[in-house]
Amino acid sequence: MGTAGKRLIRAALATAGAVALLATAAPAANAATARNGICERGEFCLYYGYGFTGSVSDFNGSIPNYGSTQPGCYEFKGTGTGKGLCVKNNARSAKNLTSIWVVKVFYNSNYGGSNVTYNPGGQGDLTYIATENASHLYELVS
């Protein structure tokens, strides 16, 4: 076998080794999956109960109107009390697991009225708008 043939075999073995290494490497971290009922890093989450209890509804963007009746409303998807109920006027606490978004929960649809603001990493009960919450808005941290 000539020099060119040996180089070709070495190149093929190196390529096969690189492919095998990639196949056994640890998988990349999964991105959050919005609307799956699990509050994951990168999402904004509303909970049915105070203190992050009950079912959760997870989001990855602004929602101008939660909707108030099935089948057209955003609902609590996680396990626990409240599962399947519409989010509108039923959320009692929230977590902002994003790193670059300020999220404001509004009293009215279309981002109107009073709001409670959650900075990145912020969390807490919805306080004075706990029984009236209809939309939320993502804003880049300034």
Secondary structure as GFF3:
##gff-version 3
##sequence-region A 1 142
A	DSSP	alpha_helix	3	24	.	.	.	ID=ss1
A	DSSP	beta_strand	44	49	.	.	.	ID=ss2
A	DSSP	beta_strand	53	59	.	.	.	ID=ss3
A	DSSP	beta_strand	93	96	.	.	.	ID=ss4
A	DSSP	beta_strand	101	108	.	.	.	ID=ss5
A	DSSP	three_ten_helix	109	111	.	.	.	ID=ss6
A	DSSP	beta_strand	112	118	.	.	.	ID=ss7
A	DSSP	beta_strand	123	125	.	.	.	ID=ss8
A	DSSP	three_ten_helix	127	129	.	.	.	ID=ss9
A	DSSP	beta_strand	135	140	.	.	.	ID=ss10
###
